[in-house]
Amino acid sequence: MIEANRRKRPSPALVLAVIALIVAAAGTAVADQGASISVLSKSEKKTIRKIARNIANRQITARAAKLSVRNAKRVNGHDAACPAGTTLVSGYCFDIAPRGPVGDVYTASDDCRSKGGFLPTTLLLRSTDGKVDLGRGPLPDSSYTDSIHDASADPPQPARINLVFNGGGILTVDSHTGSEYHCAYPLVR
């Protein structure tokens, strides 16, 4: 008798069917609201569009008060351009001419950081090929990257570093091998 009083749960198919029915009915109601616009006269539609455009323009102006054509080349009060001696590639400013050579990658990295820049990754530096002088390869006429490889070995070996040179070539050498380098800088500093 206890089982006779229990209600059966609806099947998953019934639940989905009810949801589909609700969605279909709601879609028809939304479409019906849009149909009432078609009964407006041409001048009424024009007035509605004008009001909507004015509201949108006021909101854009309020949110972007500091933006203007006059400020188009500035970001947060700073010039959005690369300084002299650098060129824009892939959203970063790169030294056009190589720096160095220096005795190891760590010295190059420290020098870039002291100037507000960084040593680029292998692929980022490789993307500058033809736009900056990456050297003709091999050493020291190539450019350091920040890509240091763990040289865990038995016996321990020195860390290895990627170098890039003109033509997209990549060398992997000991991190204490002397080479030239290019610093990369954010567009806005």
C-alpha positions as CSV (number, residue, x, y, z in Angstrom):
1,M,0.0,0.0,0.0
2,I,2.8,2.3,0.7
3,E,4.0,2.0,-2.9
4,A,0.6,2.9,-4.3
5,N,0.8,6.3,-2.6
6,R,4.1,7.1,-4.2
7,R,4.0,9.3,-7.2
8,K,6.0,8.3,-10.2
9,R,8.7,10.8,-11.4
10,P,8.3,12.1,-14.9
11,S,10.6,10.5,-17.4
12,P,13.5,12.5,-18.8
13,A,11.8,12.5,-22.2
14,L,8.7,14.2,-20.7
15,V,10.9,16.8,-19.0
16,L,12.7,17.6,-22.2
17,A,9.3,17.8,-24.1
18,V,7.9,20.3,-21.6
19,I,11.1,22.4,-21.8
20,A,10.9,22.4,-25.6
21,L,7.3,23.4,-25.4
22,I,8.1,26.4,-23.1
23,V,11.0,27.5,-25.3
24,A,8.9,27.3,-28.4
25,A,6.1,29.3,-26.9
26,A,8.5,31.9,-25.6
27,G,10.1,32.2,-29.0
28,T,6.7,32.9,-30.6
29,A,6.0,35.5,-28.0
30,V,9.3,37.3,-28.7
31,A,8.7,37.1,-32.4
32,D,5.2,38.6,-31.9
33,Q,6.6,41.6,-30.1
34,G,8.8,42.4,-33.0
35,A,5.9,42.1,-35.4
36,S,4.3,45.2,-33.8
37,I,7.1,47.4,-35.0
38,S,6.1,46.7,-38.6
39,V,2.9,48.6,-38.0
40,L,4.8,51.8,-37.2
41,S,4.9,54.5,-39.9
42,K,8.2,55.4,-41.6
43,S,8.6,58.6,-39.7
44,E,8.0,56.8,-36.3
45,K,10.6,54.2,-37.2
46,K,13.0,57.1,-38.1
47,T,12.3,58.8,-34.8
48,I,13.0,55.6,-32.8
49,R,16.3,55.0,-34.6
50,K,17.3,58.6,-33.9
51,I,16.5,58.3,-30.2
52,A,18.4,55.0,-30.0
53,R,21.4,56.5,-31.8
54,N,21.5,59.5,-29.5
55,I,21.4,57.2,-26.4
56,A,24.2,55.0,-27.7
57,N,26.3,58.1,-28.6
58,R,25.9,59.5,-25.1
59,Q,26.9,56.3,-23.5
60,I,30.0,55.9,-25.7
61,T,31.0,59.5,-25.0
62,A,30.6,59.0,-21.3
63,R,32.6,55.7,-21.2
64,A,35.4,56.9,-23.5
65,A,35.7,60.6,-22.5
66,K,39.5,60.6,-22.9
67,L,39.5,59.1,-26.4
68,S,39.8,61.3,-29.4
69,V,41.6,61.4,-32.7
70,R,44.0,63.9,-31.1
71,N,45.0,61.2,-28.5
72,A,45.1,58.3,-30.9
73,K,48.8,57.9,-30.6
74,R,48.9,58.0,-26.8
75,V,48.1,55.4,-24.2
76,N,47.8,56.5,-20.6
77,G,49.5,59.7,-21.4
78,H,52.5,58.0,-23.0
79,D,53.5,58.0,-26.7
80,A,52.5,54.7,-28.4
81,A,55.5,54.6,-30.6
82,C,58.9,53.0,-30.6
83,P,61.8,55.1,-29.5
84,A,64.7,56.0,-31.9
85,G,66.9,53.1,-32.8
86,T,64.1,50.5,-32.4
87,T,61.4,49.2,-34.8
88,L,57.9,47.8,-34.2
89,V,57.5,44.1,-34.8
90,S,54.7,41.9,-33.4
91,G,53.6,44.6,-30.9
92,Y,57.1,45.1,-29.4
93,C,59.9,47.5,-30.1
94,F,63.2,45.8,-31.0
95,D,66.7,47.2,-31.2
96,I,67.4,47.6,-34.9
97,A,71.2,47.1,-34.5
98,P,72.6,44.3,-32.3
99,R,74.2,45.1,-28.9
100,G,77.4,43.6,-27.6
101,P,78.9,41.1,-28.0
102,V,78.9,40.1,-24.4
103,G,80.3,37.0,-22.7
104,D,77.1,35.3,-21.6
105,V,73.3,35.4,-21.9
106,Y,72.9,36.6,-18.3
107,T,74.8,39.8,-18.9
108,A,72.6,40.4,-22.0
109,S,69.5,39.8,-20.0
110,D,70.6,42.2,-17.2
111,D,71.4,44.9,-19.7
112,C,68.0,44.6,-21.4
113,R,66.2,44.7,-18.1
114,S,68.2,47.8,-17.0
115,K,66.9,49.6,-20.1
116,G,63.2,48.6,-19.5
117,G,63.3,45.7,-21.9
118,F,63.8,42.0,-22.0
119,L,65.5,39.3,-24.1
120,P,62.9,38.0,-26.5
121,T,61.9,34.3,-26.9
122,T,63.3,32.4,-29.8
123,L,60.2,32.6,-31.9
124,L,59.5,36.3,-31.1
125,L,63.1,37.2,-32.1
126,R,62.9,35.0,-35.2
127,S,59.7,36.9,-36.3
128,T,61.9,40.1,-36.7
129,D,64.0,38.4,-39.4
130,G,64.5,40.9,-42.2
131,K,63.5,43.9,-40.0
132,V,66.4,43.9,-37.6
133,D,70.0,42.8,-38.1
134,L,70.1,39.4,-36.4
135,G,73.7,38.7,-37.7
136,R,74.9,36.2,-40.2
137,G,75.7,33.4,-37.8
138,P,77.6,31.6,-36.5
139,L,79.1,33.0,-33.3
140,P,79.3,35.7,-32.2
141,D,77.4,37.1,-35.2
142,S,73.9,36.0,-34.0
143,S,71.6,37.1,-31.3
144,Y,70.7,35.7,-27.8
145,T,67.2,34.7,-26.8
146,D,65.7,34.0,-23.4
147,S,65.3,30.3,-24.2
148,I,67.6,28.5,-21.8
149,H,67.5,24.7,-21.8
150,D,67.9,22.6,-18.7
151,A,71.0,20.6,-19.2
152,S,70.4,18.0,-16.5
153,A,72.8,15.3,-17.3
154,D,75.2,13.0,-15.6
155,P,77.8,14.4,-15.3
156,P,76.2,17.9,-15.2
157,Q,76.5,20.0,-18.3
158,P,76.2,23.8,-18.6
159,A,72.8,25.3,-19.6
160,R,72.2,25.7,-23.3
161,I,70.7,28.8,-24.9
162,N,69.1,29.4,-28.3
163,L,70.6,32.0,-30.7
164,V,68.9,33.3,-33.8
165,F,70.5,34.7,-36.9
166,N,69.4,36.2,-40.3
167,G,67.4,33.9,-42.5
168,G,65.6,32.4,-39.4
169,G,68.5,30.1,-38.4
170,I,68.6,28.9,-34.8
171,L,71.7,27.7,-32.9
172,T,71.8,26.1,-29.5
173,V,75.0,26.7,-27.6
174,D,76.5,26.9,-24.1
175,S,74.9,29.8,-22.1
176,H,78.4,31.2,-21.5
177,T,79.2,31.5,-25.2
178,G,79.7,35.1,-26.2
179,S,77.2,36.6,-28.6
180,E,75.4,39.8,-29.6
181,Y,71.8,40.4,-28.5
182,H,68.7,42.5,-29.2
183,C,66.5,43.9,-26.5
184,A,62.7,43.9,-26.9
185,Y,60.6,46.6,-25.2
186,P,56.8,47.0,-24.6
187,L,55.3,49.5,-27.1
188,V,54.3,51.8,-24.2
189,R,56.8,52.2,-21.4
